[in-house]
Amino acid sequence: MKIRFSSNQNDYDLVNSSEINWRFKRGDVENRDETCLNFDSTAESFFDYFILSVYWPPGLGYLYLTDKNKIRLNLANQKHWSIHGLWPSVINGEVPDKCHDLTQKFKFSVVHIKLAKDNLYGVLTNNWFNIVDMENPSSGIENFWRTEYDNHGACASHAQSIQDDVGYFRTAIKMLNDMSLATKIRESGLSDGGSILLGTLYDKLTQSIGAKLKIIPAFDKVRTGKLLLNRN
């Protein structure tokens, strides 16, 4: 996917927009930094909204390659939007530390994920992966999920709609599916190999998704318009 971005000074070819972040409001709440008295405080005390961060694997792979990082080409060539993270956030400031208290009830267990209905483990493997080259991909992806949960999911689990590790990952997958991002991008007028003004894409996606977003593009530094990801 190419995007042409125009400004007053320069034109840039953007190859495979690497990451898009959506802000989904959890509810009308005030910033309550002083009300999260302990770990059992409600979600409203800890955070105001969720950020769902998704990325285009070939675009992120391109960035890693240009920075001389090793990647797993089979995953970097996956041409579907994938999850980077689901992050509780506040309007002003940072999420209180108490929200991440891992000594309490919100624990991650890969056993929970494997035993969950609807093949959650397999769905996560296909939609929430790490393209960085790892010595042991199986344990590596599970540690990746654990890190995301420890850093963000434990806090998100204060929400009644999430409650635990299974609920956290299932919620992220549902949000990804409900967005139908590939469809909405096509409906915006951007086809594979085509171009669109970045501002136009932003406006159309914001309207169709109904949430604020931030697009982080991958610049084609060599201006070839190609991703050299087809090597064996």
C-alpha positions, 0 to 999 in steps of 0.5 A: 500500500502506497500513500502519497503525502503532500506538504507545502515544502516536500512530497514523500512516498510513504510505503506501507503505513506501518502503524495506526493507533485508534483512541476508543473512549471507555466512557465519560470520566474525569481524570481521577489520579487521586481516587485510585486508592488501591488495586481494587479501585474501579477502571474509572479511577485508573484510565479514561480510554483505550488505544488500539495500536495496529500495524502493517507487517511489511511496513514495519519489516521495511523499517526494521530492515533499513535499521539492520534489524533481523526479522522473520520474513514469513511474518513480515510478509503477512499482508493483513493488519495485525495488533501491536497493543491495547493500551489503557490511557488517560487524557492528561498524565499517565496511568497510575502505578497501582493499575499495574500491581501484578502481585494481585489477582490479574495474572497472565497464564498461557494455559488460560489462553490455550484453554479458552474457547474459539481457539484464542491461542491460534487467533492470537498467533495469527493476529498478534505476533512479533516479526523480530527474529527470535531463537525460540518463536513459540516461547517468544510469542508467549513471552511477548503476550505476557509482556503486553499483558503485564504492562497494559492488560492487567490494568485493562482488566479492571474494566468489567467488560475485560476482567482477566487475561482471556478477556483482554486478548479477546477484546483486542481481537474483537476490536480488530475484527469490528474495525474491518480496517482493510475494507475501510481503507479500500472504501476510502479510495486507496487500492493496492499500489495506489496513492491518496493524500494522507490527510484525506485518508485520515479524515475518511478513516476517522469518519468511518471508524468513529474514533480518533487515530494517529497514522505512523508511516514508513518512509521509503528512504531509497525511493524504490517503492519496493519492500525487499522481503521476498528473499529466501 
